[in-house]
């Protein structure tokens, strides 16, 4: 799996205003901005993203995924210092 495929899988199931995925094919880091995160704890946000990957997490197709999950308002608060 490459970064584009992983990005496409997540964005197909979760409305994202911004999505950036980097990694080495097994270990990934994603920055995700979605209105779906509004009102959710960080743990719940991560669970929502993991649910978009389904069996890929269990079959080790995606070994590890670290994430920064933000609402559009939280993303805007960061201004030009995204990342």
PyMOL Python script that loads the backbone (N, CA, C, O; Angstrom):
from pymol import cmd

cmd.read_pdbstr("""\
ATOM      1  N   UNK A   1       0.839  -1.166   0.000  1.00  0.00           N
ATOM      2  CA  UNK A   1       0.000   0.000   0.000  1.00  0.00           C
ATOM      3  C   UNK A   1       0.897   1.246   0.000  1.00  0.00           C
ATOM      4  O   UNK A   1       1.928   1.289   0.670  1.00  0.00           O
ATOM      5  N   UNK A   2       0.477   2.247  -0.764  1.00  0.00           N
ATOM      6  CA  UNK A   2       1.231   3.495  -0.761  1.00  0.00           C
ATOM      7  C   UNK A   2       0.389   4.608  -0.117  1.00  0.00           C
ATOM      8  O   UNK A   2      -0.782   4.405   0.206  1.00  0.00           O
ATOM      9  N   UNK A   3       0.994   5.761   0.060  1.00  0.00           N
ATOM     10  CA  UNK A   3       0.344   6.868   0.761  1.00  0.00           C
ATOM     11  C   UNK A   3      -0.946   7.293   0.070  1.00  0.00           C
ATOM     12  O   UNK A   3      -1.938   7.594   0.734  1.00  0.00           O
ATOM     13  N   UNK A   4      -0.935   7.318  -1.243  1.00  0.00           N
ATOM     14  CA  UNK A   4      -2.128   7.739  -1.996  1.00  0.00           C
ATOM     15  C   UNK A   4      -3.287   6.766  -1.768  1.00  0.00           C
ATOM     16  O   UNK A   4      -4.430   7.189  -1.597  1.00  0.00           O
ATOM     17  N   UNK A   5      -2.993   5.472  -1.766  1.00  0.00           N
ATOM     18  CA  UNK A   5      -4.040   4.472  -1.531  1.00  0.00           C
ATOM     19  C   UNK A   5      -4.633   4.630  -0.139  1.00  0.00           C
ATOM     20  O   UNK A   5      -5.851   4.589   0.032  1.00  0.00           O
ATOM     21  N   UNK A   6      -3.768   4.810   0.855  1.00  0.00           N
ATOM     22  CA  UNK A   6      -4.242   4.966   2.222  1.00  0.00           C
ATOM     23  C   UNK A   6      -5.079   6.238   2.349  1.00  0.00           C
ATOM     24  O   UNK A   6      -6.125   6.234   2.998  1.00  0.00           O
ATOM     25  N   UNK A   7      -4.628   7.299   1.744  1.00  0.00           N
ATOM     26  CA  UNK A   7      -5.370   8.557   1.755  1.00  0.00           C
ATOM     27  C   UNK A   7      -6.738   8.385   1.105  1.00  0.00           C
ATOM     28  O   UNK A   7      -7.739   8.880   1.623  1.00  0.00           O
ATOM     29  N   UNK A   8      -6.787   7.695  -0.012  1.00  0.00           N
ATOM     30  CA  UNK A   8      -8.048   7.463  -0.717  1.00  0.00           C
ATOM     31  C   UNK A   8      -9.024   6.634   0.112  1.00  0.00           C
ATOM     32  O   UNK A   8     -10.223   6.911   0.119  1.00  0.00           O
ATOM     33  N   UNK A   9      -8.519   5.625   0.806  1.00  0.00           N
ATOM     34  CA  UNK A   9      -9.373   4.776   1.646  1.00  0.00           C
ATOM     35  C   UNK A   9     -10.000   5.601   2.755  1.00  0.00           C
ATOM     36  O   UNK A   9     -11.202   5.506   3.000  1.00  0.00           O
ATOM     37  N   UNK A  10      -9.188   6.412   3.427  1.00  0.00           N
ATOM     38  CA  UNK A  10      -9.703   7.224   4.530  1.00  0.00           C
ATOM     39  C   UNK A  10     -10.697   8.258   4.011  1.00  0.00           C
ATOM     40  O   UNK A  10     -11.788   8.400   4.564  1.00  0.00           O
ATOM     41  N   UNK A  11     -10.328   8.978   2.955  1.00  0.00           N
ATOM     42  CA  UNK A  11     -11.194  10.055   2.464  1.00  0.00           C
ATOM     43  C   UNK A  11     -12.489   9.537   1.837  1.00  0.00           C
ATOM     44  O   UNK A  11     -13.473  10.274   1.776  1.00  0.00           O
ATOM     45  N   UNK A  12     -12.511   8.292   1.372  1.00  0.00           N
ATOM     46  CA  UNK A  12     -13.736   7.715   0.824  1.00  0.00           C
ATOM     47  C   UNK A  12     -14.785   7.480   1.911  1.00  0.00           C
ATOM     48  O   UNK A  12     -15.985   7.504   1.637  1.00  0.00           O
ATOM     49  N   UNK A  13     -14.334   7.255   3.132  1.00  0.00           N
ATOM     50  CA  UNK A  13     -15.254   6.934   4.226  1.00  0.00           C
ATOM     51  C   UNK A  13     -15.442   8.075   5.217  1.00  0.00           C
ATOM     52  O   UNK A  13     -16.358   8.038   6.038  1.00  0.00           O
ATOM     53  N   UNK A  14     -14.585   9.083   5.148  1.00  0.00           N
ATOM     54  CA  UNK A  14     -14.604  10.159   6.128  1.00  0.00           C
ATOM     55  C   UNK A  14     -14.441  11.487   5.385  1.00  0.00           C
ATOM     56  O   UNK A  14     -13.459  11.679   4.669  1.00  0.00           O
ATOM     57  N   UNK A  15     -15.404  12.409   5.553  1.00  0.00           N
ATOM     58  CA  UNK A  15     -15.273  13.688   4.861  1.00  0.00           C
ATOM     59  C   UNK A  15     -14.100  14.479   5.435  1.00  0.00           C
ATOM     60  O   UNK A  15     -14.118  14.848   6.609  1.00  0.00           O
ATOM     61  N   UNK A  16     -13.097  14.739   4.627  1.00  0.00           N
ATOM     62  CA  UNK A  16     -11.900  15.441   5.077  1.00  0.00           C
ATOM     63  C   UNK A  16     -11.709  16.728   4.280  1.00  0.00           C
ATOM     64  O   UNK A  16     -11.776  16.731   3.051  1.00  0.00           O
ATOM     65  N   UNK A  17     -11.471  17.811   4.999  1.00  0.00           N
ATOM     66  CA  UNK A  17     -11.144  19.076   4.344  1.00  0.00           C
ATOM     67  C   UNK A  17      -9.658  19.132   4.017  1.00  0.00           C
ATOM     68  O   UNK A  17      -9.240  19.856   3.113  1.00  0.00           O
ATOM     69  N   UNK A  18      -8.871  18.370   4.750  1.00  0.00           N
ATOM     70  CA  UNK A  18      -7.435  18.270   4.495  1.00  0.00           C
ATOM     71  C   UNK A  18      -7.000  16.885   4.931  1.00  0.00           C
ATOM     72  O   UNK A  18      -7.412  16.395   5.982  1.00  0.00           O
ATOM     73  N   UNK A  19      -6.173  16.264   4.125  1.00  0.00           N
ATOM     74  CA  UNK A  19      -5.622  14.965   4.491  1.00  0.00           C
ATOM     75  C   UNK A  19      -4.208  14.869   3.928  1.00  0.00           C
ATOM     76  O   UNK A  19      -3.964  15.136   2.751  1.00  0.00           O
ATOM     77  N   UNK A  20      -3.300  14.485   4.792  1.00  0.00           N
ATOM     78  CA  UNK A  20      -1.906  14.307   4.397  1.00  0.00           C
ATOM     79  C   UNK A  20      -1.425  13.010   5.030  1.00  0.00           C
ATOM     80  O   UNK A  20      -1.561  12.815   6.237  1.00  0.00           O
ATOM     81  N   UNK A  21      -0.869  12.134   4.225  1.00  0.00           N
ATOM     82  CA  UNK A  21      -0.401  10.834   4.704  1.00  0.00           C
ATOM     83  C   UNK A  21       1.038  10.634   4.250  1.00  0.00           C
ATOM     84  O   UNK A  21       1.367  10.810   3.077  1.00  0.00           O
ATOM     85  N   UNK A  22       1.884  10.265   5.200  1.00  0.00           N
ATOM     86  CA  UNK A  22       3.280   9.956   4.914  1.00  0.00           C
ATOM     87  C   UNK A  22       3.642   8.656   5.608  1.00  0.00           C
ATOM     88  O   UNK A  22       3.078   8.329   6.653  1.00  0.00           O
ATOM     89  N   UNK A  23       4.575   7.917   5.037  1.00  0.00           N
ATOM     90  CA  UNK A  23       5.009   6.691   5.697  1.00  0.00           C
ATOM     91  C   UNK A  23       5.886   5.850   4.800  1.00  0.00           C
ATOM     92  O   UNK A  23       6.259   6.237   3.693  1.00  0.00           O
ATOM     93  N   UNK A  24       6.201   4.675   5.330  1.00  0.00           N
ATOM     94  CA  UNK A  24       7.143   3.794   4.635  1.00  0.00           C
ATOM     95  C   UNK A  24       6.489   2.527   4.083  1.00  0.00           C
ATOM     96  O   UNK A  24       7.184   1.600   3.669  1.00  0.00           O
ATOM     97  N   UNK A  25       5.173   2.487   4.076  1.00  0.00           N
ATOM     98  CA  UNK A  25       4.482   1.299   3.579  1.00  0.00           C
ATOM     99  C   UNK A  25       3.910   0.436   4.677  1.00  0.00           C
ATOM    100  O   UNK A  25       3.011  -0.369   4.433  1.00  0.00           O
ATOM    101  N   UNK A  26       4.420   0.595   5.886  1.00  0.00           N
ATOM    102  CA  UNK A  26       3.888  -0.123   7.057  1.00  0.00           C
ATOM    103  C   UNK A  26       3.581   0.825   8.211  1.00  0.00           C
ATOM    104  O   UNK A  26       2.578   0.657   8.906  1.00  0.00           O
ATOM    105  N   UNK A  27       4.420   1.793   8.411  1.00  0.00           N
ATOM    106  CA  UNK A  27       4.239   2.767   9.492  1.00  0.00           C
ATOM    107  C   UNK A  27       3.860   4.101   8.868  1.00  0.00           C
ATOM    108  O   UNK A  27       4.583   4.638   8.028  1.00  0.00           O
ATOM    109  N   UNK A  28       2.717   4.627   9.291  1.00  0.00           N
ATOM    110  CA  UNK A  28       2.152   5.810   8.657  1.00  0.00           C
ATOM    111  C   UNK A  28       1.907   6.924   9.662  1.00  0.00           C
ATOM    112  O   UNK A  28       1.694   6.680  10.850  1.00  0.00           O
ATOM    113  N   UNK A  29       1.944   8.154   9.157  1.00  0.00           N
ATOM    114  CA  UNK A  29       1.553   9.312   9.936  1.00  0.00           C
ATOM    115  C   UNK A  29       0.574  10.108   9.086  1.00  0.00           C
ATOM    116  O   UNK A  29       0.839  10.385   7.916  1.00  0.00           O
ATOM    117  N   UNK A  30      -0.549  10.473   9.674  1.00  0.00           N
ATOM    118  CA  UNK A  30      -1.570  11.207   8.933  1.00  0.00           C
ATOM    119  C   UNK A  30      -2.000  12.451   9.691  1.00  0.00           C
ATOM    120  O   UNK A  30      -2.130  12.435  10.915  1.00  0.00           O
ATOM    121  N   UNK A  31      -2.217  13.523   8.951  1.00  0.00           N
ATOM    122  CA  UNK A  31      -2.861  14.722   9.469  1.00  0.00           C
ATOM    123  C   UNK A  31      -4.210  14.784   8.776  1.00  0.00           C
ATOM    124  O   UNK A  31      -4.294  14.851   7.550  1.00  0.00           O
ATOM    125  N   UNK A  32      -5.266  14.759   9.582  1.00  0.00           N
ATOM    126  CA  UNK A  32      -6.624  14.703   9.045  1.00  0.00           C
ATOM    127  C   UNK A  32      -7.455  15.833   9.636  1.00  0.00           C
ATOM    128  O   UNK A  32      -7.465  16.038  10.850  1.00  0.00           O
ATOM    129  N   UNK A  33      -8.149  16.564   8.772  1.00  0.00           N
ATOM    130  CA  UNK A  33      -9.039  17.640   9.199  1.00  0.00           C
ATOM    131  C   UNK A  33     -10.434  17.290   8.705  1.00  0.00           C
ATOM    132  O   UNK A  33     -10.676  17.204   7.501  1.00  0.00           O
ATOM    133  N   UNK A  34     -11.351  17.089   9.652  1.00  0.00           N
ATOM    134  CA  UNK A  34     -12.700  16.674   9.282  1.00  0.00           C
ATOM    135  C   UNK A  34     -13.739  17.271  10.225  1.00  0.00           C
ATOM    136  O   UNK A  34     -13.519  17.317  11.435  1.00  0.00           O
ATOM    137  N   UNK A  35     -14.863  17.724   9.689  1.00  0.00           N
ATOM    138  CA  UNK A  35     -15.945  18.181  10.548  1.00  0.00           C
ATOM    139  C   UNK A  35     -16.537  17.033  11.377  1.00  0.00           C
ATOM    140  O   UNK A  35     -17.202  17.272  12.384  1.00  0.00           O
ATOM    141  N   UNK A  36     -16.296  15.803  10.955  1.00  0.00           N
ATOM    142  CA  UNK A  36     -16.801  14.628  11.692  1.00  0.00           C
ATOM    143  C   UNK A  36     -16.162  14.505  13.069  1.00  0.00           C
ATOM    144  O   UNK A  36     -16.688  13.793  13.925  1.00  0.00           O
ATOM    145  N   UNK A  37     -15.042  15.182  13.304  1.00  0.00           N
ATOM    146  CA  UNK A  37     -14.355  15.101  14.592  1.00  0.00           C
ATOM    147  C   UNK A  37     -14.955  16.036  15.647  1.00  0.00           C
ATOM    148  O   UNK A  37     -14.625  15.936  16.829  1.00  0.00           O
ATOM    149  N   UNK A  38     -15.827  16.932  15.223  1.00  0.00           N
ATOM    150  CA  UNK A  38     -16.412  17.910  16.141  1.00  0.00           C
ATOM    151  C   UNK A  38     -17.059  17.215  17.338  1.00  0.00           C
ATOM    152  O   UNK A  38     -17.898  16.331  17.169  1.00  0.00           O
ATOM    153  N   UNK A  39     -16.669  17.613  18.531  1.00  0.00           N
ATOM    154  CA  UNK A  39     -17.260  17.088  19.761  1.00  0.00           C
ATOM    155  C   UNK A  39     -16.723  15.737  20.205  1.00  0.00           C
ATOM    156  O   UNK A  39     -17.160  15.208  21.227  1.00  0.00           O
ATOM    157  N   UNK A  40     -15.788  15.170  19.461  1.00  0.00           N
ATOM    158  CA  UNK A  40     -15.243  13.859  19.819  1.00  0.00           C
ATOM    159  C   UNK A  40     -13.909  14.004  20.538  1.00  0.00           C
ATOM    160  O   UNK A  40     -13.131  14.913  20.249  1.00  0.00           O
ATOM    161  N   UNK A  41     -13.655  13.102  21.473  1.00  0.00           N
ATOM    162  CA  UNK A  41     -12.356  13.055  22.139  1.00  0.00           C
ATOM    163  C   UNK A  41     -11.303  12.589  21.142  1.00  0.00           C
ATOM    164  O   UNK A  41     -11.630  12.065  20.077  1.00  0.00           O
ATOM    165  N   UNK A  42     -10.052  12.783  21.493  1.00  0.00           N
ATOM    166  CA  UNK A  42      -8.971  12.336  20.613  1.00  0.00           C
ATOM    167  C   UNK A  42      -9.051  10.833  20.371  1.00  0.00           C
ATOM    168  O   UNK A  42      -8.854  10.380  19.244  1.00  0.00           O
ATOM    169  N   UNK A  43      -9.332  10.066  21.397  1.00  0.00           N
ATOM    170  CA  UNK A  43      -9.442   8.611  21.254  1.00  0.00           C
ATOM    171  C   UNK A  43     -10.580   8.250  20.306  1.00  0.00           C
ATOM    172  O   UNK A  43     -10.421   7.388  19.441  1.00  0.00           O
ATOM    173  N   UNK A  44     -11.716   8.901  20.466  1.00  0.00           N
ATOM    174  CA  UNK A  44     -12.865   8.603  19.603  1.00  0.00           C
ATOM    175  C   UNK A  44     -12.571   8.993  18.149  1.00  0.00           C
ATOM    176  O   UNK A  44     -12.992   8.298  17.225  1.00  0.00           O
ATOM    177  N   UNK A  45     -11.856  10.090  17.949  1.00  0.00           N
ATOM    178  CA  UNK A  45     -11.470  10.507  16.594  1.00  0.00           C
ATOM    179  C   UNK A  45     -10.601   9.438  15.948  1.00  0.00           C
ATOM    180  O   UNK A  45     -10.801   9.081  14.787  1.00  0.00           O
ATOM    181  N   UNK A  46      -9.640   8.932  16.703  1.00  0.00           N
ATOM    182  CA  UNK A  46      -8.749   7.898  16.179  1.00  0.00           C
ATOM    183  C   UNK A  46      -9.526   6.623  15.871  1.00  0.00           C
ATOM    184  O   UNK A  46      -9.268   5.968  14.862  1.00  0.00           O
ATOM    185  N   UNK A  47     -10.465   6.271  16.726  1.00  0.00           N
ATOM    186  CA  UNK A  47     -11.277   5.085  16.484  1.00  0.00           C
ATOM    187  C   UNK A  47     -12.082   5.239  15.195  1.00  0.00           C
ATOM    188  O   UNK A  47     -12.256   4.281  14.442  1.00  0.00           O
ATOM    189  N   UNK A  48     -12.567   6.451  14.954  1.00  0.00           N
ATOM    190  CA  UNK A  48     -13.324   6.722  13.736  1.00  0.00           C
ATOM    191  C   UNK A  48     -12.446   6.501  12.496  1.00  0.00           C
ATOM    192  O   UNK A  48     -12.889   5.906  11.514  1.00  0.00           O
ATOM    193  N   UNK A  49     -11.224   6.975  12.549  1.00  0.00           N
ATOM    194  CA  UNK A  49     -10.305   6.785  11.418  1.00  0.00           C
ATOM    195  C   UNK A  49      -9.956   5.306  11.263  1.00  0.00           C
ATOM    196  O   UNK A  49      -9.973   4.776  10.152  1.00  0.00           O
ATOM    197  N   UNK A  50      -9.641   4.645  12.365  1.00  0.00           N
ATOM    198  CA  UNK A  50      -9.321   3.208  12.290  1.00  0.00           C
ATOM    199  C   UNK A  50     -10.471   2.425  11.669  1.00  0.00           C
ATOM    200  O   UNK A  50     -10.246   1.471  10.924  1.00  0.00           O
ATOM    201  N   UNK A  51     -11.718   2.832  11.976  1.00  0.00           N
ATOM    202  CA  UNK A  51     -12.872   2.115  11.427  1.00  0.00           C
ATOM    203  C   UNK A  51     -12.926   2.228   9.906  1.00  0.00           C
ATOM    204  O   UNK A  51     -13.476   1.344   9.249  1.00  0.00           O
ATOM    205  N   UNK A  52     -12.361   3.306   9.323  1.00  0.00           N
ATOM    206  CA  UNK A  52     -12.341   3.440   7.866  1.00  0.00           C
ATOM    207  C   UNK A  52     -11.387   2.421   7.234  1.00  0.00           C
ATOM    208  O   UNK A  52     -11.525   2.082   6.059  1.00  0.00           O
ATOM    209  N   UNK A  53     -10.435   1.945   8.006  1.00  0.00           N
ATOM    210  CA  UNK A  53      -9.441   1.001   7.485  1.00  0.00           C
ATOM    211  C   UNK A  53      -9.874  -0.448   7.619  1.00  0.00           C
ATOM    212  O   UNK A  53      -9.337  -1.328   6.946  1.00  0.00           O
ATOM    213  N   UNK A  54     -10.848  -0.697   8.491  1.00  0.00           N
ATOM    214  CA  UNK A  54     -11.403  -2.034   8.647  1.00  0.00           C
ATOM    215  C   UNK A  54     -10.351  -3.101   8.845  1.00  0.00           C
ATOM    216  O   UNK A  54      -9.471  -2.973   9.696  1.00  0.00           O
ATOM    217  N   UNK A  55     -10.450  -4.156   8.053  1.00  0.00           N
ATOM    218  CA  UNK A  55      -9.577  -5.323   8.178  1.00  0.00           C
ATOM    219  C   UNK A  55      -8.116  -5.018   7.876  1.00  0.00           C
ATOM    220  O   UNK A  55      -7.238  -5.796   8.250  1.00  0.00           O
ATOM    221  N   UNK A  56      -7.844  -3.923   7.220  1.00  0.00           N
ATOM    222  CA  UNK A  56      -6.458  -3.600   6.866  1.00  0.00           C
ATOM    223  C   UNK A  56      -5.576  -3.466   8.113  1.00  0.00           C
ATOM    224  O   UNK A  56      -4.379  -3.747   8.063  1.00  0.00           O
ATOM    225  N   UNK A  57      -6.167  -3.039   9.223  1.00  0.00           N
ATOM    226  CA  UNK A  57      -5.411  -2.944  10.475  1.00  0.00           C
ATOM    227  C   UNK A  57      -5.176  -4.329  11.067  1.00  0.00           C
ATOM    228  O   UNK A  57      -4.136  -4.579  11.676  1.00  0.00           O
ATOM    229  N   UNK A  58      -6.131  -5.217  10.890  1.00  0.00           N
ATOM    230  CA  UNK A  58      -6.045  -6.554  11.479  1.00  0.00           C
ATOM    231  C   UNK A  58      -5.178  -7.503  10.658  1.00  0.00           C
ATOM    232  O   UNK A  58      -4.597  -8.444  11.199  1.00  0.00           O
ATOM    233  N   UNK A  59      -5.093  -7.258   9.368  1.00  0.00           N
ATOM    234  CA  UNK A  59      -4.301  -8.138   8.509  1.00  0.00           C
ATOM    235  C   UNK A  59      -2.871  -7.645   8.368  1.00  0.00           C
ATOM    236  O   UNK A  59      -2.069  -8.242   7.650  1.00  0.00           O
ATOM    237  N   UNK A  60      -2.557  -6.560   9.051  1.00  0.00           N
ATOM    238  CA  UNK A  60      -1.209  -5.973   9.047  1.00  0.00           C
ATOM    239  C   UNK A  60      -0.884  -5.278   7.721  1.00  0.00           C
ATOM    240  O   UNK A  60       0.272  -4.938   7.469  1.00  0.00           O
ATOM    241  N   UNK A  61      -1.896  -5.067   6.876  1.00  0.00           N
ATOM    242  CA  UNK A  61      -1.685  -4.297   5.651  1.00  0.00           C
ATOM    243  C   UNK A  61      -1.261  -2.873   6.013  1.00  0.00           C
ATOM    244  O   UNK A  61      -0.437  -2.255   5.338  1.00  0.00           O
ATOM    245  N   UNK A  62      -1.855  -2.373   7.105  1.00  0.00           N
ATOM    246  CA  UNK A  62      -1.431  -1.103   7.706  1.00  0.00           C
ATOM    247  C   UNK A  62      -0.962  -1.463   9.106  1.00  0.00           C
ATOM    248  O   UNK A  62      -1.782  -1.684   9.998  1.00  0.00           O
ATOM    249  N   UNK A  63       0.327  -1.524   9.305  1.00  0.00           N
ATOM    250  CA  UNK A  63       0.872  -1.987  10.584  1.00  0.00           C
ATOM    251  C   UNK A  63       0.655  -0.957  11.695  1.00  0.00           C
ATOM    252  O   UNK A  63       0.224  -1.312  12.792  1.00  0.00           O
ATOM    253  N   UNK A  64       0.949   0.309  11.416  1.00  0.00           N
ATOM    254  CA  UNK A  64       0.815   1.348  12.431  1.00  0.00           C
ATOM    255  C   UNK A  64       0.403   2.653  11.771  1.00  0.00           C
ATOM    256  O   UNK A  64       0.881   3.000  10.691  1.00  0.00           O
ATOM    257  N   UNK A  65      -0.494   3.371  12.440  1.00  0.00           N
ATOM    258  CA  UNK A  65      -0.954   4.660  11.946  1.00  0.00           C
ATOM    259  C   UNK A  65      -0.994   5.634  13.109  1.00  0.00           C
ATOM    260  O   UNK A  65      -1.793   5.477  14.033  1.00  0.00           O
ATOM    261  N   UNK A  66      -0.136   6.633  13.063  1.00  0.00           N
ATOM    262  CA  UNK A  66      -0.161   7.728  14.031  1.00  0.00           C
ATOM    263  C   UNK A  66      -0.896   8.873  13.363  1.00  0.00           C
ATOM    264  O   UNK A  66      -0.767   9.081  12.156  1.00  0.00           O
ATOM    265  N   UNK A  67      -1.667   9.616  14.143  1.00  0.00           N
ATOM    266  CA  UNK A  67      -2.456  10.668  13.528  1.00  0.00           C
ATOM    267  C   UNK A  67      -2.549  11.925  14.351  1.00  0.00           C
ATOM    268  O   UNK A  67      -2.439  11.929  15.577  1.00  0.00           O
ATOM    269  N   UNK A  68      -2.756  12.979  13.616  1.00  0.00           N
ATOM    270  CA  UNK A  68      -3.153  14.265  14.176  1.00  0.00           C
ATOM    271  C   UNK A  68      -4.544  14.499  13.594  1.00  0.00           C
ATOM    272  O   UNK A  68      -4.693  14.638  12.380  1.00  0.00           O
ATOM    273  N   UNK A  69      -5.564  14.542  14.454  1.00  0.00           N
ATOM    274  CA  UNK A  69      -6.940  14.680  14.003  1.00  0.00           C
ATOM    275  C   UNK A  69      -7.489  16.012  14.500  1.00  0.00           C
ATOM    276  O   UNK A  69      -7.502  16.289  15.699  1.00  0.00           O
ATOM    277  N   UNK A  70      -7.936  16.822  13.564  1.00  0.00           N
ATOM    278  CA  UNK A  70      -8.391  18.168  13.888  1.00  0.00           C
ATOM    279  C   UNK A  70      -9.731  18.473  13.231  1.00  0.00           C
ATOM    280  O   UNK A  70     -10.040  17.960  12.155  1.00  0.00           O
ATOM    281  N   UNK A  71     -10.520  19.312  13.892  1.00  0.00           N
ATOM    282  CA  UNK A  71     -11.713  19.856  13.259  1.00  0.00           C
ATOM    283  C   UNK A  71     -11.257  21.012  12.370  1.00  0.00           C
ATOM    284  O   UNK A  71     -10.141  21.504  12.533  1.00  0.00           O
ATOM    285  N   UNK A  72     -12.087  21.451  11.444  1.00  0.00           N
ATOM    286  CA  UNK A  72     -11.713  22.607  10.630  1.00  0.00           C
ATOM    287  C   UNK A  72     -11.378  23.847  11.474  1.00  0.00           C
ATOM    288  O   UNK A  72     -10.463  24.596  11.131  1.00  0.00           O
ATOM    289  N   UNK A  73     -12.105  24.064  12.559  1.00  0.00           N
ATOM    290  CA  UNK A  73     -11.826  25.217  13.423  1.00  0.00           C
ATOM    291  C   UNK A  73     -10.467  25.081  14.101  1.00  0.00           C
ATOM    292  O   UNK A  73      -9.720  26.055  14.198  1.00  0.00           O
ATOM    293  N   UNK A  74     -10.145  23.875  14.571  1.00  0.00           N
ATOM    294  CA  UNK A  74      -8.836  23.650  15.202  1.00  0.00           C
ATOM    295  C   UNK A  74      -7.709  23.851  14.181  1.00  0.00           C
ATOM    296  O   UNK A  74      -6.658  24.401  14.508  1.00  0.00           O
ATOM    297  N   UNK A  75      -7.936  23.405  12.960  1.00  0.00           N
ATOM    298  CA  UNK A  75      -6.960  23.562  11.879  1.00  0.00           C
ATOM    299  C   UNK A  75      -6.739  25.049  11.592  1.00  0.00           C
ATOM    300  O   UNK A  75      -5.605  25.501  11.433  1.00  0.00           O
ATOM    301  N   UNK A  76      -7.840  25.798  11.530  1.00  0.00           N
ATOM    302  CA  UNK A  76      -7.750  27.237  11.263  1.00  0.00           C
ATOM    303  C   UNK A  76      -7.020  27.970  12.380  1.00  0.00           C
ATOM    304  O   UNK A  76      -6.281  28.919  12.123  1.00  0.00           O
ATOM    305  N   UNK A  77      -7.227  27.529  13.629  1.00  0.00           N
ATOM    306  CA  UNK A  77      -6.554  28.143  14.791  1.00  0.00           C
ATOM    307  C   UNK A  77      -5.041  28.010  14.689  1.00  0.00           C
ATOM    308  O   UNK A  77      -4.306  28.854  15.202  1.00  0.00           O
ATOM    309  N   UNK A  78      -4.576  26.964  14.035  1.00  0.00           N
ATOM    310  CA  UNK A  78      -3.139  26.758  13.880  1.00  0.00           C
ATOM    311  C   UNK A  78      -2.548  27.707  12.845  1.00  0.00           C
ATOM    312  O   UNK A  78      -1.330  27.856  12.754  1.00  0.00           O
ATOM    313  N   UNK A  79      -3.422  28.350  12.062  1.00  0.00           N
ATOM    314  CA  UNK A  79      -2.963  29.319  11.067  1.00  0.00           C
ATOM    315  C   UNK A  79      -1.989  28.726  10.082  1.00  0.00           C
ATOM    316  O   UNK A  79      -2.186  27.612   9.597  1.00  0.00           O
ATOM    317  N   UNK A  80      -0.946  29.459   9.787  1.00  0.00           N
ATOM    318  CA  UNK A  80       0.020  29.002   8.790  1.00  0.00           C
ATOM    319  C   UNK A  80       1.016  28.017   9.357  1.00  0.00           C
ATOM    320  O   UNK A  80       1.898  27.546   8.639  1.00  0.00           O
ATOM    321  N   UNK A  81       0.894  27.698  10.631  1.00  0.00           N
ATOM    322  CA  UNK A  81       1.821  26.761  11.273  1.00  0.00           C
ATOM    323  C   UNK A  81       1.246  25.358  11.288  1.00  0.00           C
ATOM    324  O   UNK A  81       1.276  24.684  12.318  1.00  0.00           O
ATOM    325  N   UNK A  82       0.721  24.911  10.156  1.00  0.00           N
ATOM    326  CA  UNK A  82       0.174  23.551  10.059  1.00  0.00           C
ATOM    327  C   UNK A  82       1.317  22.561  10.015  1.00  0.00           C
ATOM    328  O   UNK A  82       2.339  22.773   9.363  1.00  0.00           O
ATOM    329  N   UNK A  83       1.102  21.453  10.747  1.00  0.00           N
ATOM    330  CA  UNK A  83       2.130  20.432  10.687  1.00  0.00           C
ATOM    331  C   UNK A  83       2.599  20.170  12.016  1.00  0.00           C
ATOM    332  O   UNK A  83       3.480  19.332  12.207  1.00  0.00           O
TER     333      UNK A  83
END
""", "prot")
cmd.dss("prot")
cmd.show_as("cartoon", "prot")
cmd.util.cbc("prot")
cmd.orient("prot")
